[in-house]
Amino acid sequence: MPQKKFYRQRAHCNPLSHNDAFEYPLRHDLMDWTAEHYPAWKESSEASRPTVLDIGCGFGGLTVALSKALPNETILGMEIRAKVTEFVRLRILALRKDVPGSYQNASVMRTNSMKFLPNYFPKGSLEKLFFCFPDPHFKRKNHPRRIVSYRLLSEYAYFLKPGGKLYAITDVKDLHEWHVKECDSHPMFDRITDKKELADDPCISAMITETEEGKKVARNGGDKHYAVYRRVPTYH
């Protein structure tokens, strides 16, 4: 298992100007998911294509937890920082070695998800999207850098299946209120408020407890604010 102390990196960067030679396919159908990410998961690249994205996955706590919580889904952590991505890659490889047959449905990719999602995924191909403790970008001039916004929600709605879910959690109350405002105002998302549905969703407890940032907030006695939205059907 890799040691986190050797892979630490600055917590945040500007995703609008970060162009550090990312490689990406010209079209989503040119991506071979079995080559590097899921070699022993399913029989073909199309069958192995991710259905659950942990965007800004950090050190991979949620990505790994979702692999066990959603054993029939294909989980992909997406991270913009090179050293952190490498840590998660080695972490998953170590888990696959320690527990043979497990964690084959989890992987990580270094990319800028604000720019390149269309290069990897077709319309309506995703079941779940997670945004856990994203950079708050406190200054008003930096709000366009926020990973959850009305503009980006239109893109997320394109990739999510009807009925798919978007999860967002933060320890910053102002950012949580921003998430709710942006999602509530978007016609393609409805907030899930049914207490039983939320209680029965194993992804919520994983989102609250399994991320490294979430654990840090818990140690410091901070609050965690989350919201879950469903992608509404499209009627023609």
C-alpha positions as CSV (number, residue, x, y, z in Angstrom):
1,M,0.0,0.0,0.0
2,P,1.5,3.4,-0.9
3,Q,2.2,5.9,1.8
4,K,0.2,9.1,1.5
5,K,3.1,11.3,2.9
6,F,5.0,10.7,-0.4
7,Y,2.1,11.8,-2.6
8,R,0.9,15.0,-1.0
9,Q,0.2,18.0,-3.3
10,R,-1.3,21.4,-3.1
11,A,-5.0,20.9,-2.3
12,H,-6.5,22.9,-5.1
13,C,-5.8,24.4,-8.6
14,N,-7.6,26.5,-11.1
15,P,-9.4,24.0,-13.4
16,L,-10.0,26.7,-16.0
17,S,-6.4,27.3,-16.7
18,H,-4.9,23.8,-15.8
19,N,-3.7,22.4,-19.1
20,D,-0.9,20.1,-18.1
21,A,-0.7,17.9,-21.2
22,F,-3.8,15.8,-20.5
23,E,-4.2,12.9,-22.9
24,Y,-7.8,12.1,-23.9
25,P,-9.5,10.3,-26.8
26,L,-11.1,12.4,-29.6
27,R,-14.4,10.5,-29.1
28,H,-15.8,8.4,-26.3
29,D,-16.0,5.3,-28.5
30,L,-12.3,5.4,-29.0
31,M,-11.5,4.9,-25.3
32,D,-10.3,1.4,-24.3
33,W,-11.4,1.0,-20.7
34,T,-10.0,-2.6,-20.4
35,A,-6.4,-1.6,-21.2
36,E,-5.4,0.3,-18.1
37,H,-8.4,0.6,-15.9
38,Y,-10.5,-2.6,-15.7
39,P,-8.5,-5.4,-17.3
40,A,-10.3,-8.2,-15.3
41,W,-13.7,-6.7,-14.8
42,K,-15.8,-7.4,-17.9
43,E,-15.3,-8.9,-21.3
44,S,-15.3,-5.7,-23.4
45,S,-14.4,-2.0,-23.2
46,E,-18.0,-0.9,-23.7
47,A,-19.2,-3.2,-20.9
48,S,-16.4,-1.9,-18.6
49,R,-17.2,1.8,-19.2
50,P,-17.7,3.6,-15.9
51,T,-21.2,4.1,-14.6
52,V,-20.3,6.0,-11.4
53,L,-17.9,8.9,-11.2
54,D,-16.2,10.3,-8.1
55,I,-15.2,13.7,-9.4
56,G,-12.3,15.2,-7.6
57,C,-11.7,11.9,-5.8
58,G,-8.7,13.1,-3.8
59,F,-6.9,10.2,-2.2
60,G,-9.6,7.7,-3.2
61,G,-11.4,6.9,0.0
62,L,-14.9,7.2,-1.5
63,T,-13.8,5.5,-4.8
64,V,-12.6,2.5,-2.9
65,A,-15.7,2.4,-0.6
66,L,-18.0,2.6,-3.6
67,S,-16.3,-0.4,-5.2
68,K,-17.7,-2.5,-2.3
69,A,-21.0,-0.6,-1.8
70,L,-21.9,-0.9,-5.5
71,P,-20.4,-4.2,-6.6
72,N,-22.3,-4.3,-9.9
73,E,-21.3,-0.8,-11.0
74,T,-18.0,0.4,-12.5
75,I,-16.4,3.1,-10.4
76,L,-14.0,5.8,-11.7
77,G,-12.3,8.4,-9.5
78,M,-11.3,11.5,-11.5
79,E,-8.6,13.7,-10.1
80,I,-6.7,16.6,-11.6
81,R,-3.5,16.4,-9.5
82,A,-0.8,14.0,-10.8
83,K,0.8,12.8,-7.6
84,V,-2.6,12.3,-5.9
85,T,-3.9,10.3,-8.9
86,E,-0.8,8.1,-8.8
87,F,-1.4,7.4,-5.1
88,V,-5.0,6.2,-5.8
89,R,-3.8,4.1,-8.7
90,L,-1.3,2.3,-6.5
91,R,-3.8,2.0,-3.7
92,I,-6.3,0.2,-5.9
93,L,-3.6,-2.1,-7.3
94,A,-2.5,-2.9,-3.8
95,L,-6.1,-3.7,-2.8
96,R,-6.6,-5.9,-5.8
97,K,-3.4,-7.8,-4.8
98,D,-4.4,-8.1,-1.2
99,V,-8.0,-9.2,-1.9
100,P,-7.9,-11.3,-5.1
101,G,-11.1,-10.8,-7.1
102,S,-12.1,-7.6,-5.4
103,Y,-11.8,-3.9,-6.5
104,Q,-11.7,-4.9,-10.1
105,N,-14.5,-2.5,-10.7
106,A,-12.6,0.5,-9.4
107,S,-10.0,2.7,-11.1
108,V,-8.7,6.3,-11.2
109,M,-7.9,8.7,-14.0
110,R,-6.0,12.0,-14.1
111,T,-8.0,14.5,-16.0
112,N,-9.8,17.8,-15.9
113,S,-13.5,16.8,-15.6
114,M,-14.7,20.3,-16.3
115,K,-13.3,20.0,-19.8
116,F,-13.1,16.4,-20.9
117,L,-16.2,14.5,-19.9
118,P,-17.6,14.5,-23.4
119,N,-14.4,12.8,-24.6
120,Y,-15.1,9.8,-22.4
121,F,-18.8,9.3,-21.9
122,P,-21.9,9.1,-24.2
123,K,-25.3,10.5,-23.4
124,G,-27.2,8.8,-20.6
125,S,-24.4,6.4,-19.7
126,L,-23.9,7.3,-16.0
127,E,-25.8,6.2,-12.9
128,K,-24.2,8.4,-10.3
129,L,-22.0,11.5,-9.9
130,F,-20.3,12.4,-6.7
131,F,-18.8,15.8,-5.7
132,C,-17.3,15.5,-2.3
133,F,-15.8,18.5,-0.5
134,P,-14.9,20.4,-3.6
135,D,-12.8,23.6,-3.7
136,P,-15.2,26.4,-2.4
137,H,-13.5,29.1,-4.5
138,F,-14.7,31.7,-2.0
139,K,-14.1,34.8,-4.0
140,R,-17.0,35.9,-6.2
141,K,-14.7,36.3,-9.2
142,N,-13.7,32.6,-8.9
143,H,-17.3,31.2,-8.7
144,P,-17.0,30.1,-12.4
145,R,-14.4,27.6,-11.2
146,R,-16.9,25.8,-9.0
147,I,-17.5,22.2,-10.1
148,V,-21.2,22.4,-9.4
149,S,-22.9,25.3,-11.4
150,Y,-26.0,25.8,-13.5
151,R,-23.9,25.6,-16.7
152,L,-22.1,22.4,-15.7
153,L,-25.4,20.8,-14.4
154,S,-26.6,20.9,-18.0
155,E,-23.6,18.8,-19.0
156,Y,-24.1,16.4,-16.0
157,A,-27.7,16.0,-17.0
158,Y,-26.7,15.0,-20.5
159,F,-24.5,12.2,-19.2
160,L,-26.7,10.9,-16.4
161,K,-29.4,8.4,-17.1
162,P,-33.0,9.5,-16.3
163,G,-33.3,8.7,-12.7
164,G,-29.6,8.9,-12.1
165,K,-28.4,10.7,-9.0
166,L,-26.0,13.6,-8.3
167,Y,-24.5,13.8,-4.8
168,A,-22.8,16.8,-3.3
169,I,-21.3,17.2,0.2
170,T,-19.2,20.0,1.8
171,D,-18.3,21.3,5.2
172,V,-18.7,24.9,3.9
173,K,-22.3,26.0,4.6
174,D,-22.2,28.8,2.0
175,L,-21.0,26.4,-0.7
176,H,-23.8,23.9,0.3
177,E,-26.3,26.7,-0.2
178,W,-24.8,27.4,-3.6
179,H,-25.1,23.7,-4.5
180,V,-28.8,23.7,-3.5
181,K,-29.5,27.0,-5.3
182,E,-27.9,25.9,-8.5
183,C,-29.5,22.5,-8.5
184,D,-32.9,23.7,-7.4
185,S,-33.0,26.2,-10.3
186,H,-32.0,23.6,-12.9
187,P,-35.0,22.0,-14.7
188,M,-33.3,18.6,-15.1
189,F,-32.8,18.0,-11.4
190,D,-35.2,17.3,-8.5
191,R,-33.9,17.2,-4.9
192,I,-34.5,13.9,-3.1
193,T,-36.1,14.7,0.3
194,D,-37.7,11.4,1.2
195,K,-36.1,10.3,4.4
196,K,-36.5,6.6,3.9
197,E,-34.9,6.8,0.4
198,L,-32.0,8.7,1.7
199,A,-31.6,6.4,4.7
200,D,-31.6,3.3,2.5
201,D,-28.9,4.7,0.2
202,P,-25.5,3.2,1.1
203,C,-23.8,5.8,-1.0
204,I,-24.7,8.6,1.4
205,S,-23.1,7.1,4.5
206,A,-20.0,6.3,2.4
207,M,-19.9,9.9,1.1
208,I,-20.2,11.2,4.7
209,T,-17.6,8.9,6.3
210,E,-15.1,7.5,3.8
211,T,-13.5,10.5,2.1
212,E,-10.2,11.7,3.6
213,E,-11.6,15.2,3.8
214,G,-14.7,14.0,5.5
215,K,-12.6,12.2,8.1
216,K,-10.6,15.4,8.7
217,V,-13.8,17.4,9.2
218,A,-15.1,14.8,11.7
219,R,-11.8,14.9,13.7
220,N,-12.1,18.7,13.9
221,G,-15.7,18.5,15.0
222,G,-17.0,20.3,11.9
223,D,-20.4,20.0,10.2
224,K,-21.1,18.2,6.9
225,H,-23.8,19.4,4.6
226,Y,-25.1,17.3,1.7
227,A,-27.8,17.2,-0.9
228,V,-28.9,14.5,-3.4
229,Y,-30.6,15.2,-6.7
230,R,-32.3,12.9,-9.2
231,R,-32.0,13.5,-12.9
232,V,-35.6,13.9,-14.2
233,P,-36.9,12.1,-17.3
234,T,-36.8,13.9,-20.6
235,Y,-40.1,14.1,-22.3
236,H,-40.5,14.6,-26.1
